[in-house]
Amino acid sequence: MPRIDKKQLSEKQRLHQISQLIKKDLTNLKKSKREEPNTVEVICTPHDIFHSKRKRK
Amino acid sequence: MKELIAHLINRAYQVYQGKLIPEISQPANISYFLEFGGFQLSYNWYGRSRLSKELVGNLTIYKKVIHLDSRFLYQLAKLESSYSNYHSEYNLSRLIHTIAHEVAHCVISDYGLLLVEEHSEAHEKLTEEIEKFLGNTPEVQELEKLQTNHKKARKVR
């Protein structure tokens, strides 16, 4: 099957891809049987930004 | 400025809310608005999302608060520092990326708080989508204009 260039995907297709990834993560979480915490704190560090930009290239 | 950021994060949140998984039109951890907690000084983050739940009887209320590093504000206001280019990395494009990054956490957390503990591939892709969306909003276009006008004004001086 020919590889589809990411740029050719429509917004709907890209959102569908994200949806599939979230569903996969949700399935893995269900398997882990971890209890949902009351509070979660996440930060966006320079590392996150530079790391994701490097991967995008 | 606080109102503009609050407006911007909620605009993006409402657009992507419930849009990701069409089968789940009303995710369990949904909030009706995102709170902008303001600009705070930080040594290790550009932005931060605090996601929490509170029980009110049998009802669970989800609260989602976004904070941004105060240096974004200094850079927007073009305040000078004694160190040259101290605030320059806190430019408008990094601000937009950071807002997209935090809003993506909030959208994904609608499906479960545990989903946002790590920066997943889904989060990275959603950040890209939201960043594109933000770039076309009148709020960001206005900020871009203000930055350009400021540059022109400095040249005249």
Backbone of each chain as ProteinMPNN parsed JSONL, in Angstrom:
{"seq_chain_A": "MPRIDKKQLSEKQRLHQISQLIKKDLTNLKKSKREEPNTVEVICTPHDIFHSKRKRK", "coords_chain_A": {"N_chain_A": [[0.846, -1.202, 0.0], [0.629, 2.214, -0.888], [2.458, 4.806, 0.839], [0.778, 7.309, 2.653], [1.145, 10.734, 2.336], [1.531, 12.918, 5.065], [0.715, 15.537, 4.739], [-1.228, 15.394, 2.839], [-3.499, 14.505, 4.051], [-6.849, 15.137, 5.059], [-8.459, 17.484, 7.323], [-10.394, 16.102, 8.717], [-9.515, 13.472, 8.466], [-7.093, 13.628, 9.814], [-7.968, 14.231, 12.387], [-9.334, 11.918, 12.875], [-7.235, 10.111, 13.013], [-6.027, 11.005, 15.384], [-8.086, 10.457, 17.126], [-8.111, 7.652, 17.024], [-5.656, 7.124, 18.218], [-6.11, 8.093, 20.811], [-8.131, 6.366, 21.624], [-6.703, 3.99, 21.668], [-4.885, 4.554, 23.723], [-6.713, 4.795, 25.8], [-7.71, 2.184, 25.978], [-5.409, 0.834, 26.809], [-5.113, 2.045, 29.287], [-7.385, 1.151, 30.615], [-6.765, -1.511, 30.872], [-4.649, -1.347, 32.64], [-5.917, -0.765, 34.977], [-5.768, 1.419, 36.677], [-6.56, 3.844, 39.136], [-8.384, 6.865, 38.674], [-6.74, 9.939, 39.297], [-7.299, 12.686, 41.651], [-6.248, 15.109, 41.037], [-4.271, 16.393, 38.396], [-1.219, 17.576, 37.163], [0.299, 19.133, 34.505], [3.156, 20.148, 32.689], [4.531, 22.354, 30.202], [7.533, 22.192, 28.879], [10.682, 23.679, 27.755], [12.035, 21.53, 26.652], [9.983, 19.782, 25.777], [8.933, 21.215, 23.638], [11.131, 21.613, 21.879], [11.83, 18.984, 21.438], [9.525, 17.89, 20.191], [9.508, 19.433, 17.891], [11.839, 18.654, 16.645], [11.223, 16.036, 16.031], [9.248, 16.412, 14.173], [10.513, 17.282, 11.847]], "CA_chain_A": [[0.0, 0.0, 0.0], [1.494, 3.406, -0.891], [2.405, 5.612, 2.065], [0.071, 8.586, 2.45], [1.859, 11.881, 2.889], [0.753, 13.541, 6.141], [0.155, 16.803, 4.271], [-2.381, 15.139, 1.975], [-4.663, 14.139, 4.847], [-7.763, 16.233, 5.362], [-8.571, 17.716, 8.766], [-11.216, 15.017, 9.245], [-8.666, 12.274, 8.557], [-6.1, 13.843, 10.873], [-8.67, 14.108, 13.669], [-9.644, 10.498, 13.025], [-5.973, 9.502, 13.476], [-5.876, 11.371, 16.806], [-9.133, 9.703, 17.816], [-7.656, 6.258, 17.142], [-4.567, 7.091, 19.208], [-6.699, 8.264, 22.151], [-8.836, 5.116, 21.94], [-5.668, 3.0, 22.013], [-4.396, 4.907, 25.063], [-7.798, 4.494, 26.75], [-7.738, 0.722, 26.135], [-4.257, 0.474, 27.646], [-5.371, 2.512, 30.656], [-8.382, 0.255, 31.214], [-6.056, -2.747, 31.223], [-3.789, -1.092, 33.804], [-6.859, -0.666, 36.115], [-5.344, 2.481, 37.598], [-7.651, 4.723, 39.536], [-8.167, 8.244, 38.226], [-6.386, 10.816, 40.424], [-8.164, 13.872, 41.812], [-5.571, 16.257, 40.407], [-3.128, 16.125, 37.522], [-0.593, 18.824, 36.718], [1.253, 18.889, 33.418], [3.837, 21.376, 32.276], [5.127, 22.381, 28.861], [8.902, 22.666, 29.094], [11.413, 23.878, 26.49], [12.376, 20.204, 26.117], [8.815, 19.263, 25.044], [8.789, 21.943, 22.383], [12.238, 21.329, 20.965], [11.781, 17.562, 21.118], [8.467, 17.636, 19.196], [9.882, 20.088, 16.63], [12.861, 17.827, 16.013], [10.575, 14.85, 15.489], [8.408, 16.827, 13.041], [11.341, 17.578, 10.668]], "C_chain_A": [[0.886, 1.259, 0.0], [1.337, 4.225, 0.387], [1.704, 6.938, 1.794], [0.871, 9.699, 3.112], [0.945, 12.571, 3.906], [0.035, 14.812, 5.667], [-1.102, 16.597, 3.432], [-3.649, 14.827, 2.769], [-5.535, 15.362, 5.116], [-7.837, 16.385, 6.882], [-9.34, 16.563, 9.415], [-10.37, 13.754, 9.45], [-7.639, 12.412, 9.682], [-6.746, 13.69, 12.254], [-9.022, 12.652, 13.946], [-8.412, 9.739, 13.558], [-5.784, 9.752, 14.975], [-6.863, 10.564, 17.646], [-8.696, 8.254, 18.054], [-6.561, 6.132, 18.201], [-5.116, 7.208, 20.637], [-7.414, 6.977, 22.57], [-7.847, 4.031, 22.385], [-5.139, 3.258, 23.438], [-5.443, 4.555, 26.125], [-7.877, 2.992, 27.033], [-6.595, 0.274, 27.04], [-4.48, 0.878, 29.107], [-6.366, 1.605, 31.368], [-7.718, -1.024, 31.69], [-5.236, -2.552, 32.5], [-4.61, -0.988, 35.096], [-6.43, 0.385, 37.143], [-6.525, 3.395, 37.909], [-7.347, 6.158, 39.097], [-7.817, 9.136, 39.418], [-7.351, 11.997, 40.533], [-7.576, 15.086, 41.112], [-4.414, 15.775, 39.535], [-2.548, 17.475, 37.12], [0.413, 18.487, 35.635], [1.876, 20.205, 33.004], [4.403, 21.222, 30.864], [6.51, 23.003, 29.013], [9.573, 22.952, 27.743], [11.751, 22.544, 25.843], [11.219, 19.653, 25.277], [8.724, 19.906, 23.665], [9.903, 21.582, 21.414], [12.209, 19.873, 20.511], [10.736, 17.307, 20.03], [8.825, 18.283, 17.86], [10.919, 19.26, 15.875], [12.215, 16.622, 15.34], [9.784, 15.179, 14.22], [9.209, 16.97, 11.756], [11.544, 16.374, 9.762]], "O_chain_A": [[1.805, 1.356, 0.814], [0.245, 4.329, 0.947], [2.009, 7.612, 0.81], [1.227, 9.617, 4.288], [-0.242, 12.781, 3.656], [-1.07, 15.129, 6.107], [-1.938, 17.493, 3.319], [-4.75, 14.879, 2.222], [-5.04, 16.462, 5.364], [-7.349, 15.537, 7.629], [-8.997, 16.104, 10.505], [-10.491, 13.064, 10.462], [-7.35, 11.457, 10.403], [-6.163, 13.104, 13.166], [-9.012, 12.204, 15.092], [-8.52, 8.863, 14.416], [-5.431, 8.847, 15.731], [-6.531, 10.06, 18.719], [-8.886, 7.705, 19.14], [-6.532, 5.175, 18.974], [-4.657, 6.522, 21.549], [-7.317, 6.55, 23.721], [-8.098, 3.273, 23.322], [-4.97, 2.337, 24.237], [-5.104, 4.079, 27.208], [-8.083, 2.575, 28.173], [-6.783, -0.558, 27.927], [-4.094, 0.163, 30.032], [-6.225, 1.319, 32.557], [-8.043, -1.559, 32.75], [-5.135, -3.454, 33.332], [-4.058, -1.109, 36.189], [-6.703, 0.245, 38.336], [-7.366, 3.673, 37.054], [-6.201, 6.603, 39.144], [-8.506, 9.103, 40.437], [-8.124, 12.267, 39.613], [-8.299, 15.973, 40.656], [-3.679, 14.86, 39.906], [-3.283, 18.402, 36.779], [1.286, 17.641, 35.834], [1.214, 21.242, 32.971], [4.707, 20.12, 30.406], [6.635, 24.204, 29.25], [9.081, 22.513, 26.704], [11.755, 22.434, 24.617], [11.441, 19.117, 24.192], [8.474, 19.236, 22.662], [9.641, 21.277, 20.25], [12.517, 19.56, 19.361], [11.008, 16.599, 19.06], [8.486, 17.745, 16.806], [10.894, 19.17, 14.648], [12.594, 16.232, 14.235], [9.661, 14.352, 13.317], [8.653, 16.799, 10.671], [12.218, 16.479, 8.737]]}, "seq_chain_B": "MKELIAHLINRAYQVYQGKLIPEISQPANISYFLEFGGFQLSYNWYGRSRLSKELVGNLTIYKKVIHLDSRFLYQLAKLESSYSNYHSEYNLSRLIHTIAHEVAHCVISDYGLLLVEEHSEAHEKLTEEIEKFLGNTPEVQELEKLQTNHKKARKVR", "coords_chain_B": {"N_chain_B": [[-5.196, 41.899, 28.386], [-5.341, 39.421, 29.694], [-7.996, 38.737, 29.399], [-8.15, 38.375, 26.654], [-6.517, 36.119, 26.262], [-7.947, 34.263, 27.783], [-10.277, 34.174, 26.301], [-9.278, 33.168, 23.908], [-8.241, 30.587, 24.594], [-10.575, 29.318, 25.369], [-12.104, 29.433, 23.057], [-10.666, 27.72, 21.339], [-10.828, 25.369, 22.852], [-13.588, 24.851, 22.875], [-14.07, 24.364, 20.181], [-12.707, 21.981, 19.655], [-13.72, 20.292, 21.524], [-15.327, 17.308, 22.267], [-15.138, 16.605, 19.638], [-13.285, 14.821, 18.836], [-13.706, 12.019, 19.338], [-16.282, 10.831, 17.794], [-18.251, 8.989, 18.614], [-18.371, 9.33, 21.298], [-20.029, 11.744, 22.318], [-20.406, 13.318, 24.518], [-18.017, 13.523, 26.541], [-16.912, 12.012, 29.655], [-15.378, 13.562, 31.444], [-15.774, 16.23, 30.964], [-15.496, 19.826, 30.841], [-17.131, 22.999, 31.169], [-15.885, 25.295, 30.606], [-12.576, 26.698, 30.243], [-10.253, 27.776, 32.631], [-8.31, 30.678, 32.741], [-5.504, 30.963, 34.479], [-3.676, 32.955, 34.629], [-0.563, 34.856, 34.176], [2.485, 33.58, 35.262], [5.62, 33.54, 36.974], [8.128, 31.306, 35.976], [10.686, 28.801, 36.243], [11.067, 26.518, 34.849], [9.047, 25.927, 33.024], [6.988, 26.701, 30.119], [4.294, 26.752, 29.962], [1.45, 25.642, 31.914], [-0.859, 23.13, 32.885], [-3.469, 22.615, 35.097], [-5.402, 20.123, 36.202], [-8.306, 19.122, 37.69], [-10.624, 17.336, 39.838], [-13.749, 17.636, 41.526], [-15.904, 16.542, 44.024], [-19.338, 17.014, 44.281], [-21.739, 16.195, 46.138], [-23.253, 13.66, 44.418], [-22.247, 14.427, 42.122], [-19.618, 15.08, 39.812], [-17.355, 17.619, 39.353], [-15.318, 19.01, 36.938], [-12.342, 20.799, 36.836], [-10.349, 22.948, 34.97], [-7.376, 24.501, 34.62], [-5.265, 26.866, 33.111], [-1.962, 28.074, 33.088], [0.415, 30.563, 32.138], [3.847, 31.36, 31.417], [5.13, 34.322, 32.818], [6.912, 35.755, 31.279], [6.082, 35.71, 28.683], [4.203, 37.682, 28.637], [5.766, 39.953, 29.186], [7.255, 39.991, 26.89], [5.263, 40.401, 24.971], [4.482, 42.928, 25.684], [6.75, 44.197, 25.081], [8.721, 44.81, 26.961], [11.813, 45.898, 28.185], [14.821, 44.164, 29.152], [17.673, 43.949, 31.351], [19.432, 42.118, 30.379], [20.348, 41.354, 27.102], [17.975, 40.348, 24.7], [16.655, 38.688, 26.517], [13.962, 38.032, 26.852], [13.33, 37.163, 24.362], [12.969, 34.531, 23.464], [10.459, 34.024, 24.283], [8.519, 34.504, 22.331], [5.808, 35.474, 20.045], [5.076, 33.27, 18.406], [5.93, 31.112, 19.944], [4.314, 31.469, 22.121], [1.773, 30.939, 21.03], [2.137, 28.28, 20.337], [2.488, 27.189, 22.883], [0.013, 27.728, 24.077], [-1.614, 26.137, 22.443], [-0.556, 23.654, 23.092], [-1.265, 23.404, 25.816], [-4.063, 23.598, 25.702], [-4.595, 21.313, 24.235], [-3.962, 19.344, 26.111], [-6.085, 19.777, 27.876], [-8.327, 19.176, 26.27], [-7.899, 16.451, 25.701], [-7.989, 15.467, 28.265], [-10.67, 15.411, 28.766], [-11.511, 12.902, 28.227], [-10.387, 11.381, 30.154], [-8.47, 11.767, 33.07], [-6.086, 10.457, 33.491], [-5.012, 10.188, 31.016], [-3.508, 12.384, 30.419], [-1.148, 12.387, 31.739], [1.264, 11.908, 30.546], [3.193, 13.099, 27.683], [1.681, 12.253, 24.977], [1.524, 10.648, 21.68], [-0.873, 11.29, 20.511], [-1.429, 13.661, 21.808], [0.587, 15.295, 20.823], [-0.053, 15.447, 18.097], [-2.567, 16.603, 18.232], [-1.913, 19.051, 19.333], [-0.588, 20.218, 17.168], [-2.751, 20.504, 15.396], [-4.433, 22.282, 16.808], [-2.76, 24.453, 16.978], [-2.618, 25.258, 14.331], [-5.269, 26.007, 13.963], [-5.466, 28.124, 15.812], [-3.812, 30.026, 14.648], [-5.365, 31.133, 12.665], [-7.278, 32.591, 13.953], [-9.11, 35.603, 14.812], [-8.139, 36.805, 17.112], [-5.413, 36.047, 17.399], [-4.455, 37.067, 15.014], [-4.79, 39.767, 15.493], [-3.009, 40.144, 17.584], [-0.642, 39.657, 16.205], [-0.658, 41.831, 14.472], [-0.414, 43.949, 16.298], [2.158, 43.462, 17.28], [3.661, 43.873, 14.957], [3.074, 46.584, 14.465], [4.293, 47.664, 16.675], [6.977, 47.153, 16.155], [7.325, 48.77, 13.898], [6.862, 51.299, 15.018], [9.045, 51.506, 16.707], [11.122, 51.662, 14.888], [10.65, 54.165, 13.741], [11.167, 55.868, 15.879]], "CA_chain_B": [[-4.516, 40.734, 27.798], [-5.833, 38.213, 30.354], [-9.296, 38.423, 28.795], [-7.9, 37.879, 25.295], [-6.001, 34.741, 26.383], [-9.076, 33.437, 28.259], [-11.158, 34.055, 25.143], [-8.586, 32.327, 22.919], [-8.169, 29.173, 25.027], [-11.934, 28.754, 25.38], [-12.517, 29.288, 21.655], [-10.042, 26.49, 20.838], [-11.359, 24.223, 23.617], [-14.956, 24.547, 22.433], [-14.038, 23.839, 18.812], [-12.215, 20.595, 19.625], [-14.416, 19.525, 22.554], [-16.297, 16.333, 21.776], [-14.988, 16.43, 18.187], [-12.277, 13.806, 18.558], [-14.297, 10.68, 19.248], [-17.696, 11.139, 17.545], [-19.141, 8.083, 19.356], [-18.525, 9.862, 22.664], [-20.303, 13.173, 22.084], [-20.319, 14.014, 25.808], [-17.04, 12.808, 27.367], [-17.223, 12.018, 31.097], [-14.627, 14.55, 32.241], [-15.88, 17.515, 30.257], [-15.723, 21.079, 31.573], [-17.823, 23.925, 30.269], [-14.962, 26.382, 30.256], [-11.213, 26.601, 30.773], [-9.916, 28.978, 33.387], [-6.94, 31.158, 32.543], [-5.01, 31.32, 35.819], [-2.822, 34.134, 34.53], [0.869, 34.726, 33.86], [3.274, 33.369, 36.474], [7.044, 33.345, 36.681], [8.558, 29.922, 36.138], [12.051, 28.531, 35.806], [11.192, 25.317, 34.019], [7.97, 25.667, 32.068], [6.381, 27.794, 29.352], [2.881, 26.737, 30.317], [1.097, 24.564, 32.845], [-2.297, 22.839, 33.002], [-3.853, 21.95, 36.346], [-6.697, 19.505, 35.947], [-8.728, 18.502, 38.943], [-12.059, 17.049, 39.951], [-14.286, 17.868, 42.851], [-17.21, 15.894, 44.191], [-20.406, 17.798, 44.911], [-22.745, 15.128, 46.264], [-22.947, 12.585, 43.463], [-21.804, 15.087, 40.888], [-18.18, 15.395, 39.729], [-17.089, 18.843, 38.587], [-13.927, 19.041, 36.475], [-11.812, 22.164, 36.726], [-9.129, 22.94, 34.146], [-6.766, 25.843, 34.696], [-4.018, 27.028, 32.348], [-1.088, 29.197, 33.439], [1.497, 30.807, 31.168], [4.984, 32.059, 32.004], [4.933, 35.773, 32.732], [7.808, 36.372, 30.289], [5.313, 35.906, 27.443], [3.547, 38.985, 28.784], [6.804, 40.977, 29.046], [7.634, 40.033, 25.48], [4.147, 41.027, 24.246], [4.504, 44.359, 26.004], [8.074, 44.655, 24.645], [9.479, 45.381, 28.072], [13.241, 45.616, 28.017], [15.504, 43.643, 30.338], [19.084, 44.34, 31.316], [20.11, 41.144, 29.52], [19.785, 41.5, 25.762], [17.173, 39.222, 24.204], [16.267, 37.796, 27.602], [12.587, 37.561, 26.656], [13.047, 36.925, 22.948], [12.483, 33.166, 23.195], [9.036, 33.99, 24.643], [7.88, 35.275, 21.263], [4.394, 35.179, 19.777], [4.865, 31.913, 17.884], [6.058, 30.163, 21.066], [3.102, 31.644, 22.942], [0.679, 30.226, 20.353], [2.421, 26.847, 20.48], [2.259, 26.803, 24.282], [-1.441, 27.717, 24.305], [-2.128, 24.94, 21.758], [-0.081, 22.52, 23.885], [-2.062, 23.307, 27.052], [-5.467, 23.311, 25.354], [-4.63, 19.901, 23.821], [-4.049, 18.561, 27.356], [-7.441, 19.927, 28.436], [-9.276, 18.447, 25.399], [-7.684, 15.009, 25.901], [-8.401, 15.106, 29.633], [-12.124, 15.191, 28.759], [-11.724, 11.448, 28.113], [-9.765, 10.734, 31.314], [-7.333, 12.545, 33.592], [-4.841, 9.676, 33.376], [-4.5, 10.313, 29.641], [-2.64, 13.56, 30.237], [0.047, 12.311, 32.592], [2.459, 11.951, 29.694], [2.971, 13.73, 26.385], [1.465, 11.143, 24.044], [1.526, 10.983, 20.248], [-2.171, 11.945, 20.266], [-1.301, 15.032, 22.298], [1.456, 16.036, 19.905], [-0.795, 15.698, 16.851], [-3.65, 17.546, 18.521], [-1.275, 20.366, 19.511], [-0.365, 20.738, 15.806], [-4.059, 20.906, 14.861], [-4.917, 23.473, 17.518], [-1.857, 25.552, 16.61], [-3.074, 25.724, 13.005], [-6.55, 26.682, 14.178], [-5.235, 29.4, 16.505], [-3.183, 30.961, 13.709], [-6.396, 31.774, 11.836], [-8.29, 33.297, 14.756], [-8.921, 37.073, 14.823], [-7.369, 37.207, 18.304], [-3.983, 35.907, 17.101], [-4.124, 38.02, 13.947], [-4.701, 41.082, 16.126], [-1.738, 40.166, 18.321], [0.42, 39.782, 15.195], [-0.686, 43.223, 13.999], [0.127, 44.796, 17.371], [3.611, 43.249, 17.321], [4.222, 44.529, 13.77], [2.967, 48.024, 14.69], [5.287, 48.043, 17.669], [8.279, 47.158, 15.474], [7.354, 49.974, 13.037], [6.968, 52.467, 15.898], [10.423, 51.555, 17.238], [11.987, 52.112, 13.796], [10.429, 55.607, 13.571], [11.878, 56.513, 16.989]], "C_chain_B": [[-5.038, 39.421, 28.37], [-7.145, 37.755, 29.707], [-9.096, 37.821, 27.41], [-7.419, 36.419, 25.34], [-7.143, 33.806, 26.818], [-10.026, 33.145, 27.104], [-10.581, 33.041, 24.14], [-8.573, 30.853, 23.336], [-9.555, 28.54, 25.009], [-12.468, 28.561, 23.973], [-11.966, 27.958, 21.101], [-10.631, 25.26, 21.537], [-12.75, 23.838, 23.102], [-14.999, 23.963, 21.032], [-13.678, 22.348, 18.81], [-12.916, 19.682, 20.639], [-15.429, 18.566, 21.925], [-16.174, 16.029, 20.291], [-14.099, 15.225, 17.861], [-12.852, 12.401, 18.41], [-15.804, 10.867, 19.058], [-18.671, 10.241, 18.321], [-19.359, 8.583, 20.789], [-18.773, 11.372, 22.531], [-20.193, 13.975, 23.385], [-19.332, 13.264, 26.707], [-17.285, 13.018, 28.865], [-16.57, 13.162, 31.864], [-14.702, 15.963, 31.655], [-16.039, 18.696, 31.241], [-16.454, 22.017, 30.629], [-16.989, 25.134, 29.903], [-13.576, 26.07, 30.815], [-10.928, 27.901, 31.519], [-8.493, 29.395, 33.023], [-6.45, 31.683, 33.885], [-4.054, 32.501, 35.815], [-1.381, 33.799, 34.181], [1.636, 34.59, 35.173], [4.728, 33.139, 36.087], [7.432, 31.889, 36.935], [9.991, 29.756, 35.655], [12.147, 27.319, 34.906], [10.01, 25.028, 33.11], [7.531, 26.935, 31.337], [4.905, 27.92, 29.739], [2.58, 25.555, 31.212], [-0.424, 24.39, 32.846], [-2.52, 22.116, 34.31], [-5.266, 21.44, 36.17], [-7.121, 18.792, 37.223], [-10.219, 18.22, 38.925], [-12.503, 17.233, 41.392], [-15.658, 17.236, 42.935], [-18.175, 16.844, 44.889], [-21.585, 16.83, 44.991], [-22.36, 13.998, 45.333], [-22.374, 13.135, 42.159], [-20.294, 15.358, 40.919], [-17.993, 16.614, 38.831], [-15.615, 18.835, 38.203], [-13.487, 20.485, 36.27], [-10.497, 22.103, 35.967], [-8.555, 24.362, 34.077], [-5.447, 25.86, 33.932], [-3.258, 28.252, 32.863], [-0.033, 29.353, 32.346], [2.618, 31.566, 31.871], [4.848, 33.567, 31.787], [5.84, 36.437, 31.696], [7.14, 36.519, 28.918], [4.67, 37.297, 27.459], [4.558, 40.114, 28.594], [7.186, 41.135, 27.573], [6.533, 40.699, 24.645], [4.153, 42.543, 24.458], [5.811, 45.016, 25.568], [8.828, 45.371, 25.757], [10.94, 44.972, 27.912], [13.797, 44.978, 29.29], [16.981, 44.025, 30.233], [19.927, 43.354, 30.492], [19.509, 41.263, 28.125], [19.097, 40.192, 25.352], [16.722, 38.23, 25.284], [14.876, 37.198, 27.383], [12.328, 37.069, 25.238], [12.553, 35.507, 22.654], [10.995, 33.034, 23.541], [8.224, 34.772, 23.61], [6.455, 34.789, 20.981], [4.186, 33.751, 19.279], [5.012, 30.86, 18.989], [4.848, 30.264, 21.991], [1.948, 30.839, 22.343], [0.882, 28.714, 20.491], [2.104, 26.379, 21.906], [0.766, 26.741, 24.592], [-2.041, 26.448, 23.678], [-1.786, 23.685, 22.566], [-0.958, 22.317, 25.131], [-3.523, 22.977, 26.748], [-5.606, 21.842, 24.941], [-4.702, 18.99, 25.054], [-5.486, 18.584, 27.884], [-8.459, 19.136, 27.61], [-9.133, 16.942, 25.65], [-8.152, 14.577, 27.289], [-9.918, 14.932, 29.744], [-12.443, 13.695, 28.757], [-11.081, 10.686, 29.274], [-8.549, 11.517, 31.773], [-6.008, 11.795, 33.447], [-4.205, 9.82, 31.997], [-3.488, 11.44, 29.481], [-1.368, 13.499, 31.078], [1.342, 12.372, 31.782], [2.132, 12.649, 28.377], [2.895, 12.625, 25.326], [1.546, 11.621, 22.593], [0.23, 11.721, 19.888], [-2.087, 13.412, 20.679], [-0.488, 15.898, 21.336], [0.718, 16.409, 18.617], [-1.916, 16.71, 17.077], [-3.095, 18.961, 18.727], [-1.061, 21.018, 18.141], [-1.666, 21.269, 15.205], [-4.528, 22.219, 15.485], [-4.055, 24.686, 17.157], [-2.268, 26.148, 15.26], [-4.356, 26.533, 13.149], [-6.335, 28.072, 14.787], [-4.675, 30.466, 15.559], [-4.191, 31.714, 12.855], [-7.432, 32.547, 12.644], [-8.042, 34.81, 14.716], [-8.075, 37.533, 15.998], [-5.861, 37.163, 18.006], [-3.575, 36.89, 16.0], [-3.972, 39.434, 14.504], [-3.384, 41.214, 16.896], [-0.571, 40.349, 17.358], [0.517, 41.228, 14.707], [-0.051, 44.151, 15.035], [1.644, 44.686, 17.453], [4.288, 43.963, 16.151], [4.208, 46.049, 13.952], [4.027, 48.504, 15.67], [6.678, 48.137, 17.026], [8.429, 48.425, 14.632], [7.58, 51.215, 13.885], [8.397, 52.623, 16.42], [11.384, 52.074, 16.168], [11.893, 53.623, 13.621], [11.192, 56.382, 14.625], [13.361, 56.548, 16.707]], "O_chain_B": [[-5.169, 38.43, 27.651], [-7.374, 36.564, 29.497], [-9.784, 36.872, 27.033], [-7.866, 35.59, 24.547], [-7.287, 32.703, 26.291], [-10.515, 32.026, 26.948], [-11.29, 32.187, 23.608], [-8.861, 29.974, 22.523], [-9.7, 27.364, 24.673], [-13.214, 27.615, 23.723], [-12.693, 27.18, 20.482], [-10.899, 24.242, 20.9], [-13.052, 22.66, 22.916], [-15.872, 23.151, 20.726], [-14.26, 21.558, 18.068], [-12.734, 18.464, 20.622], [-16.283, 18.981, 21.141], [-16.989, 15.294, 19.733], [-14.151, 14.682, 16.758], [-12.521, 11.683, 17.466], [-16.532, 11.041, 20.035], [-19.779, 10.665, 18.65], [-20.384, 8.302, 21.41], [-17.842, 12.172, 22.62], [-19.918, 15.174, 23.354], [-19.746, 12.46, 27.542], [-17.795, 14.057, 29.286], [-17.144, 13.675, 32.825], [-13.795, 16.775, 31.838], [-16.632, 18.564, 32.312], [-16.398, 21.839, 29.412], [-17.339, 25.901, 29.006], [-13.432, 25.276, 31.745], [-11.318, 28.983, 31.082], [-7.582, 28.567, 33.0], [-6.918, 32.714, 34.369], [-3.664, 32.994, 36.874], [-1.024, 32.649, 33.929], [1.455, 35.394, 36.088], [5.026, 32.614, 35.015], [7.106, 31.318, 37.975], [10.449, 30.479, 34.77], [13.176, 27.097, 34.267], [9.974, 23.972, 32.479], [7.67, 28.054, 31.83], [4.351, 29.015, 29.83], [3.342, 24.59, 31.27], [-1.175, 25.365, 32.812], [-1.851, 21.126, 34.605], [-6.208, 22.216, 36.009], [-6.386, 17.965, 37.763], [-10.971, 18.774, 38.124], [-11.743, 17.017, 42.336], [-16.476, 17.378, 42.026], [-17.87, 17.403, 45.942], [-22.334, 16.669, 44.028], [-21.268, 13.441, 45.441], [-22.062, 12.392, 41.229], [-19.76, 15.81, 41.932], [-18.432, 16.622, 37.681], [-14.754, 18.668, 39.066], [-14.168, 21.278, 35.62], [-9.628, 21.293, 36.289], [-9.178, 25.282, 33.546], [-4.615, 24.967, 34.095], [-3.835, 29.324, 33.049], [0.359, 28.376, 31.708], [2.369, 32.324, 32.809], [4.493, 34.018, 30.699], [5.57, 37.562, 31.275], [7.561, 37.333, 28.095], [4.603, 37.985, 26.44], [4.267, 41.11, 27.932], [7.407, 42.241, 27.08], [6.824, 41.466, 23.727], [3.871, 43.322, 23.547], [5.968, 46.233, 25.67], [9.481, 46.391, 25.536], [11.247, 43.837, 27.547], [13.291, 45.23, 30.384], [17.469, 44.379, 29.16], [20.988, 43.706, 29.978], [18.287, 41.272, 27.98], [19.583, 39.095, 25.628], [16.442, 37.069, 24.988], [14.633, 36.029, 27.68], [11.227, 36.607, 24.937], [11.801, 35.3, 21.702], [10.346, 32.064, 23.15], [7.367, 35.585, 23.955], [5.969, 33.835, 21.589], [3.23, 33.089, 19.682], [4.315, 29.845, 18.982], [4.413, 29.27, 22.572], [1.232, 30.142, 23.062], [-0.066, 27.967, 20.729], [1.526, 25.311, 22.105], [0.303, 25.829, 25.277], [-2.865, 25.772, 24.294], [-2.606, 22.777, 22.708], [-1.342, 21.193, 25.452], [-4.145, 22.177, 27.446], [-6.608, 21.2, 25.253], [-5.414, 17.986, 25.046], [-6.032, 17.555, 28.283], [-9.35, 18.499, 28.171], [-10.134, 16.24, 25.793], [-8.649, 13.465, 27.469], [-10.398, 14.36, 30.723], [-13.502, 13.273, 29.223], [-11.223, 9.466, 29.362], [-7.697, 11.887, 30.965], [-4.948, 12.405, 33.301], [-3.005, 9.6, 31.831], [-2.706, 11.453, 28.53], [-0.601, 14.461, 31.118], [2.376, 12.826, 32.271], [0.968, 12.779, 27.997], [3.917, 12.134, 24.848], [1.626, 12.817, 22.315], [0.23, 12.647, 19.077], [-2.605, 14.293, 19.993], [-0.819, 17.053, 21.071], [0.841, 17.526, 18.114], [-2.181, 17.562, 16.229], [-3.728, 19.945, 18.344], [-1.315, 22.21, 17.966], [-1.69, 22.334, 14.589], [-4.961, 23.138, 14.789], [-4.557, 25.805, 17.045], [-2.267, 27.365, 15.07], [-4.513, 27.594, 12.545], [-6.929, 29.057, 14.349], [-5.016, 31.645, 15.655], [-3.904, 32.811, 12.375], [-8.37, 33.103, 12.072], [-6.897, 35.248, 14.6], [-7.369, 38.537, 15.9], [-5.128, 38.103, 18.315], [-2.49, 37.47, 16.045], [-3.13, 40.204, 14.042], [-2.732, 42.258, 16.862], [0.369, 41.091, 17.641], [1.608, 41.777, 14.547], [0.746, 45.025, 14.694], [2.336, 45.681, 17.666], [5.343, 44.577, 16.312], [5.187, 46.726, 13.641], [4.586, 49.592, 15.526], [7.448, 49.056, 17.302], [9.476, 49.072, 14.629], [8.382, 52.08, 13.533], [8.895, 53.74, 16.556], [12.324, 52.812, 16.463], [12.899, 54.293, 13.387], [11.792, 57.416, 14.334], [14.133, 57.052, 17.522]]}, "name": "protein", "num_of_chains": 2, "seq": "MPRIDKKQLSEKQRLHQISQLIKKDLTNLKKSKREEPNTVEVICTPHDIFHSKRKRKMKELIAHLINRAYQVYQGKLIPEISQPANISYFLEFGGFQLSYNWYGRSRLSKELVGNLTIYKKVIHLDSRFLYQLAKLESSYSNYHSEYNLSRLIHTIAHEVAHCVISDYGLLLVEEHSEAHEKLTEEIEKFLGNTPEVQELEKLQTNHKKARKVR"}
